[in-house]
Each structure stands twice: as structure tokens, then as C-alpha cells.
């Protein structure tokens, strides 16, 4: 009959128990185990812990039996529970789900990514959120543009001028050189409190076609954005186009918030 091999960890615990009863110090026990078992030696912390246990009267060298979580927490019931939590709150964390379901963090992560196919992503920034009516208008514009392209071909694409608006941020701090003063020899230099940069922004309206930028307009302060303002802009872009693109038709499309009779204009 073949003898059952005793695990290395159990062998070392037996030795620790014997040497503890012999009143050998834990540091010396660790040195003896290292000389005998090499890389398989228990950690120094483990040796000291077992020495303390045997010194306090422990008899068993095996681990104490205790209630354990099932070997696999990835069950159909837990997968469904995780799915319900995710469907109810898409911003819940893995730790919160694991605590609610009663599984480990790793098992919860496996359920979310491998079994349910979820992944956590950041929100995508967009210039603005459109209403259903605005989306419908954009769809109609695209259909009209596509219809004209089918009729006129590549020449229609060359005649399109697009318009968009963006906020341009700027900073106007006072430089150190700007605060310089004339002082007599021996006079102390002026002092100035360190302040943060003063920020500002201005609305820029950009018109361009396939060849490049036609016009950039910066909205002056205290200027009201209304239909009259946009009509004036269209007059300026028409003049800029006739100056830079002579003898070519033009169609203007807008991706901004312009309130015109239609998103496509023939100038």
C-alpha cells in the first residue's frame, strides 16, 4: 500500500508544534525551517502565528473547519440578480452589486463582463441634446440634400457652405512686465497680489466650404442674437463667397441654432 504524502505545510506545522513545546523561539524555528525547506518555507508571519497558536494550547495542525461560500458563486440565480440590478441602475458599482447579491468582487465582475456582456463606459460629449422635432428636421434636411446630390452630382457638393458656432475662450491676465514702474535707486519695488487668470469667452460663427474657411464672425459684447443678426451674417457670407468663389452657385446648410426659413438657402 502506498503511503499518503503529507503536505509540506502540514509537515512544517508539526515541526513548529514540536519546537514550540521545546520552548524554541519563533525566530530560530523560522531559520531551521528555511534551512530545511528553502523556498517552500512558510512565511515568517505564518511561522510566528502558528507558534503563538501552539503556545496557547492548540493541538490541531490542520486548518479549522468553517462555513465557506460555495465554490462557484456564478449561478443562474446570481446572474439574474445582477442583471436586475444593472437594469435598474446603470451607474451602480461592482462593489455595491457584489454586496447586494452576496458574492465576491471577482465573481461579480465575471458575471457582468463575461456572462451579461456589460462594460462600463463614460458618457460621450455632444455639442447639444436635440429634441425629437429637431432630429426630424435634420432628417428632412439630409433627405433633401441627398435628393439634390442625385440630381446634380459632384457639382452640388462643391456648392455647399456649412455654418457652425463655437465658444472661443480667452484669458487676459496682466503680465509682470505690464506692472513695471519707474523707481529711484534705493526705493522698494512695488508689490502686487497674485491673482488668478481672468477668463472670458466670445461666440464665433464660422462659414466654410470644401475649399476652406470663408468667414469667421465674432459676436460683439451686448449684441443680441436674433433673426436680424443672422440675416446680416448671411449678407456678409454672400459677399465673402462672391469675392473668393466667383461664378459658382452656393447653398448654405446650418448645424447651429439658426432660425431661418429653411436650413438650405440659395444665395
C-alpha positions in Angstrom: 0.0 0.0 0.0 1.3 3.4 -0.9 1.6 5.9 1.9 -0.4 9.1 1.7 2.0 12.0 1.3 1.7 14.7 4.0 1.5 18.3 2.6 4.7 20.4 3.1 2.7 23.0 5.0 1.5 20.3 7.5 5.0 19.0 7.9 6.2 22.4 8.9 3.3 22.9 11.3 4.2 19.6 13.0 7.8 20.8 13.4 6.7 24.2 14.7 4.5 22.5 17.3 7.3 20.2 18.4 9.8 23.0 18.7 7.3 25.3 20.5 6.8 22.6 23.1 10.6 22.5 23.4 10.5 26.3 24.1 12.4 27.2 21.0 12.0 30.9 19.9 9.9 31.5 16.8 12.8 33.3 15.1 15.0 30.3 15.5 12.2 28.0 14.3 11.9 30.1 11.1 15.6 29.8 10.5 15.6 26.0 10.9 12.6 25.7 8.6 14.3 27.8 5.9 17.4 25.7 6.0 15.3 22.6 5.6 12.6 23.6 3.2 14.1 26.5 1.3 11.6 28.3 -1.0 8.7 26.2 0.3 9.1 27.5 3.8 6.1 29.2 5.4 6.3 33.0 5.7 7.9 34.5 8.8 4.5 35.9 9.7 2.9 32.4 9.4 5.6 30.8 11.5 5.1 33.3 14.3 1.3 32.9 14.1 1.4 29.1 14.4 4.0 29.4 17.2 1.6 31.6 19.1 -1.3 29.2 18.4 0.6 26.1 19.7 1.9 28.1 22.7 -1.7 28.9 23.7 -2.6 25.3 23.7 -3.7 24.4 20.2 -3.5 20.7 19.2 -4.6 20.5 15.6 -2.1 21.2 12.8 -4.8 21.3 10.2 -6.9 24.3 9.4 -10.1 24.7 11.4 -13.3 23.8 9.6 -15.6 26.7 9.0 -18.6 27.6 6.8 -17.4 28.6 3.4 -19.1 30.3 0.4 -19.9 27.9 -2.3 -17.0 27.1 -4.7 -18.8 28.9 -7.5 -20.9 31.9 -6.9 -21.7 32.2 -10.6 -25.1 30.6 -10.7 -28.2 31.3 -12.8 -29.9 32.9 -9.8 -27.0 35.2 -9.1 -26.6 36.1 -12.8 -30.3 37.1 -12.9 -30.0 39.1 -9.7 -27.0 41.0 -11.1 -28.9 41.6 -14.4 -31.9 43.1 -12.5 -29.7 45.4 -10.5 -27.9 46.7 -13.7 -31.2 47.2 -15.5 -32.5 49.3 -12.5 -29.3 51.4 -12.1 -26.7 51.6 -14.8 -24.3 53.6 -12.6 -24.1 51.1 -9.7 -20.6 50.0 -8.9 -19.3 46.4 -8.9 -18.7 46.6 -5.1 -22.3 47.6 -4.5 -23.7 44.8 -6.7 -21.4 42.2 -5.0 -22.6 43.3 -1.6 -26.3 43.2 -2.6 -26.0 39.8 -4.3 -23.7 38.3 -1.7 -20.9 37.2 -4.0 -17.2 38.2 -4.2 -16.0 41.2 -6.2 -14.2 38.9 -8.7 -17.3 36.7 -9.3 -19.5 39.8 -9.7 -17.0 41.2 -12.3 -17.0 37.9 -14.2 -20.8 37.8 -14.3 -21.1 41.4 -15.5 -18.4 41.2 -18.2 -18.4 37.6 -19.4 -22.0 36.3 -18.8 -24.0 39.5 -19.3 -21.7 41.2 -21.7 -21.7 44.6 -20.0 -18.9 47.1 -20.0 -18.7 50.5 -18.2 -18.2 53.5 -20.5 -18.2 57.2 -20.0 -20.8 59.5 -21.4 -20.0 60.8 -24.9 -19.9 64.6 -25.1 -22.0 66.1 -27.8 -22.5 69.8 -28.7 -26.1 69.8 -27.7 -29.0 67.4 -27.0 -31.6 67.5 -29.8 -35.4 67.3 -29.3 -37.5 64.9 -31.4 -38.6 67.8 -33.6 -35.0 68.9 -34.2 -34.0 65.4 -35.1 -36.9 65.2 -37.6 -35.8 68.4 -39.2 -32.3 67.2 -39.6 -33.6 64.0 -41.2 -35.6 66.1 -43.7 -32.5 68.2 -44.5 -30.4 65.2 -45.2 -33.1 63.7 -47.5 -33.3 67.0 -49.4 -29.5 67.2 -49.7 -29.3 63.6 -50.9 -32.1 64.2 -53.5 -30.2 67.3 -54.9 -27.0 65.3 -55.0 -28.6 62.6 -57.1 -29.9 65.3 -59.5 -26.7 67.5 -59.7 -23.9 65.1 -58.8 -20.5 66.2 -57.6 -21.1 69.9 -58.6 -23.7 70.1 -55.8 -21.2 69.2 -53.1 -18.8 71.9 -54.3 -21.6 74.5 -53.9 -22.3 73.7 -50.2 -21.3 76.2 -47.5 -21.7 74.9 -43.9 -22.1 77.1 -40.8 -21.4 76.3 -37.2 -21.0 78.2 -33.9 -18.5 77.6 -31.1 -17.4 79.4 -27.9 -13.8 80.6 -28.0 -12.3 81.0 -24.6 -9.6 83.6 -23.9 -7.5 84.8 -21.0 -6.5 88.4 -20.3 -4.1 88.4 -17.4 -1.8 91.4 -16.6 1.7 90.4 -17.3 4.6 91.1 -14.9 6.1 93.5 -17.4 2.9 95.5 -17.6 3.1 96.2 -13.9 6.6 97.6 -14.0 7.1 101.2 -12.6 10.0 103.6 -12.5 11.6 103.9 -9.1 14.6 105.8 -7.7 17.7 103.9 -6.6 17.1 102.5 -3.1 13.3 102.6 -3.3 11.5 99.3 -2.8 9.8 97.5 -5.7 6.0 97.7 -5.9 4.1 94.7 -4.7 1.1 93.1 -6.4 -1.2 90.4 -5.1 -1.1 87.2 -7.1 -4.5 86.7 -8.8 -5.9 84.0 -11.0 -6.2 84.4 -14.7 -9.4 86.2 -15.7 -11.2 84.2 -18.2 -13.7 85.2 -20.9 -15.4 83.8 -24.0 -16.8 85.0 -27.3 -19.1 83.3 -29.7 -17.6 82.6 -33.1 -19.7 81.8 -36.2 -17.7 80.0 -38.9 -18.7 79.6 -42.5 -16.7 77.2 -44.8 -17.0 75.1 -47.9 -14.9 72.3 -49.3 -12.1 74.6 -50.1 -11.7 76.2 -46.7 -13.0 78.9 -44.4 -15.0 81.8 -46.0 -15.9 83.9 -43.0 -15.4 84.0 -39.2 -17.6 86.3 -37.2 -17.0 87.1 -33.5 -20.1 88.3 -31.7 -19.5 91.6 -30.0 -20.5 92.1 -26.4 -24.0 93.2 -25.7 -25.1 92.1 -29.1 -28.4 90.3 -29.3 -28.6 87.0 -31.2 -31.8 87.2 -33.3 -33.0 86.8 -36.8 -31.6 90.3 -37.8 -28.2 89.2 -36.6 -28.2 86.1 -38.7 -29.6 87.9 -41.8 -26.6 90.3 -41.5 -24.3 87.3 -41.3 -25.8 85.8 -44.4 -25.2 89.0 -46.2 -21.6 89.0 -45.2 -21.0 85.4 -46.2 -22.6 86.0 -49.6 -20.2 88.9 -50.2 -17.3 86.7 -49.0 -18.3 83.9 -51.2 -18.7 86.1 -54.3 -15.3 87.5 -53.6 -13.5 84.2 -53.1 -15.6 81.8 -55.3 -16.5 83.8 -58.3 -19.2 82.4 -60.8 -20.1 79.5 -58.5 -23.6 78.8 -57.0 -23.9 78.5 -53.3 -26.1 76.5 -50.9 -25.9 77.2 -47.2 -26.5 74.5 -44.6 -26.5 75.2 -40.9 -25.6 72.9 -38.0 -26.1 75.7 -35.5 -29.3 77.0 -33.9 -30.2 79.5 -36.7 -33.9 80.2 -37.1 -34.2 80.7 -40.8 -37.0 80.0 -43.2 -35.1 76.8 -44.1 -31.8 75.2 -43.4 -30.8 75.4 -47.1 -30.6 78.8 -48.7 -29.7 79.8 -52.2 -27.6 83.0 -52.2 
